[in-house]
Amino acid sequence: MEDLITNQTINRKSEHVDIALSELINAISKESGFNDVDFIHCATPELDLSDIDTRVTLLGRELSAPIIIAAMTGGYPRAKLINGTLAEAAEILNIGMGVGSQRAAIQNPALENTFSITRKKAPNALLIGNIGAPQLNLGFGIKEIKKTVEMINADALAIHLNPLQEAVQPEGDTNFSNILEKISEICLKVDFVKIVAKETGAGISMEVGKKLEECGVSAIDIGGAGGTSFSAVEKYRAKMQKNIVFEKIGEKFWDWGIPTAQSTVEVAASTSNVEIISTGGIRSGIDVAKAIALGADATGIAYPLLKPAYGGDVGTAIKIIEEYIRELRTTMFLIGVKNIEELKKASLLITGNLAERLRLRNIDPKRYVNRKC
Ligand SMILES: Cc1cc2nc3c(=O)[nH]c(=O)nc-3n(C[C@H](O)[C@H](O)[C@H](O)COP(=O)(O)O)c2cc1C
């Protein structure tokens, strides 16, 4: 039985990557919301572009820019190359990186090297381990958490909240009962690593953000809608399995969730003591800057880095991230802010669908106007 579950997990992990590389899996009708956010251009920046400082501290570690490579994979042979490539890029650029769910390696230690390669390739980088919240209802306790963290000598551990993905998957683990209590218990008992609560593409509301803060998590990765859609990925998996019922369900929920920009604002509004990572459809350094000005402490990028990582192409992965950083610096220059602290207070015009959504949630978009420059 245990072997069957491990094999199922291994196949699923490789199918996720193969589908992500061969099919269109981005949100279609739902946008991340960043198109409704605009900075106020400053024609007199009063600073030299070369003096701009993008450094931040996240989860107790200093990064050269507010960017982490978001959790993607591990637990099947090819993942060793993918994770190793991403870790090398993270180390060279001094940014953070998350690994994919480590469940398979806890069940089968032969797969540990597909994760532990990250610490080998990135001895100094911020590394975030990963487990699924449903595992907490399937006997995953402190002993397993310790093993998970030790596997990559993680600086933090993400507990991913993926009810959408589990619900649209024929073999999904859908027991999320008492999940907040379980997370709270983990936060209370685990003193050897910081805990991050992480969505995977459907976003975190202000209400859930507040509850997670009360549980004691150190950070929330809001994992909003508008980027990779896991419902889309599962739709294609169901199609491969000729499971028409789940193919349809995956299709219907393709664009489900809270857009990344909205979720970032909501969680920033309802929490005061957690760090916020904004992930989901971050497709340029301008998006990074907008997410920070909306209230995030850092951003996460997954899909744009998958292809080079799959081919072991560290150079291209680095080039893509450097582009993000260059665009972030250019944005900061054009609004006249010299560091990330100032960027957090920059003025923003929020219009259109995002403004309407925020108003309906009793958040006045005007609170972001007239802040600086
Ligand atoms: C192939 C693939 C596998 C993923 N696996 C995981 C995972 O195991 N755990 C997790 O927390 N998130 C996982 N994610 C979600 C990402 O961390 C991220 O939240 C999501 O892809 C949105 O970012 P993006 O739009 O930049 O891709 C995965 C994403 C991709 C593309």
Ligand as a Chemical Component Dictionary entry (heavy atoms), coordinates in Angstrom:
data_LIG
# 
_chem_comp.id                   LIG 
_chem_comp.type                 NON-POLYMER 
_chem_comp.pdbx_formal_charge   0 
_chem_comp.three_letter_code    LIG 
# 
loop_
_chem_comp_atom.comp_id 
_chem_comp_atom.atom_id 
_chem_comp_atom.alt_atom_id 
_chem_comp_atom.type_symbol 
_chem_comp_atom.charge 
_chem_comp_atom.model_Cartn_x 
_chem_comp_atom.model_Cartn_y 
_chem_comp_atom.model_Cartn_z 
_chem_comp_atom.pdbx_ordinal 
LIG C1  C1  C 0 5.122 22.324 -11.987 1  
LIG C2  C2  C 0 4.745 23.010 -10.728 2  
LIG C3  C3  C 0 4.752 22.283 -9.531  3  
LIG C4  C4  C 0 4.422 22.889 -8.313  4  
LIG N1  N1  N 0 4.494 22.176 -7.136  5  
LIG C5  C5  C 0 4.287 22.799 -5.942  6  
LIG C6  C6  C 0 4.494 22.108 -4.707  7  
LIG O1  O1  O 0 4.868 20.940 -4.673  8  
LIG N2  N2  N 0 4.268 22.794 -3.561  9  
LIG C7  C7  C 0 3.861 24.102 -3.544  10 
LIG O2  O2  O 0 3.711 24.688 -2.474  11 
LIG N3  N3  N 0 3.648 24.766 -4.704  12 
LIG C8  C8  C 0 3.851 24.163 -5.887  13 
LIG N4  N4  N 0 3.683 24.862 -7.060  14 
LIG C9  C9  C 0 3.079 26.212 -7.023  15 
LIG C10 C10 C 0 4.111 27.339 -7.132  16 
LIG O3  O3  O 0 4.930 27.369 -5.990  17 
LIG C11 C11 C 0 3.429 28.708 -7.295  18 
LIG O4  O4  O 0 2.680 29.018 -6.146  19 
LIG C12 C12 C 0 2.510 28.761 -8.512  20 
LIG O5  O5  O 0 3.058 28.066 -9.603  21 
LIG C13 C13 C 0 2.234 30.209 -8.948  22 
LIG O6  O6  O 0 3.395 30.854 -9.427  23 
LIG P1  P1  P 0 3.663 31.106 -10.996 24 
LIG O7  O7  O 0 2.421 31.748 -11.544 25 
LIG O8  O8  O 0 4.868 31.993 -11.042 26 
LIG O9  O9  O 0 3.909 29.772 -11.629 27 
LIG C14 C14 C 0 4.040 24.273 -8.290  28 
LIG C15 C15 C 0 4.049 24.988 -9.506  29 
LIG C16 C16 C 0 4.400 24.391 -10.702 30 
LIG C17 C17 C 0 4.405 25.214 -11.964 31 
# 
loop_
_chem_comp_bond.comp_id 
_chem_comp_bond.atom_id_1 
_chem_comp_bond.atom_id_2 
_chem_comp_bond.value_order 
_chem_comp_bond.pdbx_ordinal 
LIG C1  C2  SING 1  
LIG C2  C3  SING 2  
LIG C2  C16 DOUB 3  
LIG C3  C4  DOUB 4  
LIG C4  N1  SING 5  
LIG C4  C14 SING 6  
LIG N1  C5  DOUB 7  
LIG C5  C6  SING 8  
LIG C5  C8  SING 9  
LIG C6  O1  DOUB 10 
LIG C6  N2  SING 11 
LIG N2  C7  SING 12 
LIG C7  O2  DOUB 13 
LIG C7  N3  SING 14 
LIG N3  C8  DOUB 15 
LIG C8  N4  SING 16 
LIG N4  C9  SING 17 
LIG N4  C14 SING 18 
LIG C9  C10 SING 19 
LIG C10 O3  SING 20 
LIG C10 C11 SING 21 
LIG C11 O4  SING 22 
LIG C11 C12 SING 23 
LIG C12 O5  SING 24 
LIG C12 C13 SING 25 
LIG C13 O6  SING 26 
LIG O6  P1  SING 27 
LIG P1  O7  DOUB 28 
LIG P1  O8  SING 29 
LIG P1  O9  SING 30 
LIG C14 C15 DOUB 31 
LIG C15 C16 SING 32 
LIG C16 C17 SING 33 
# 
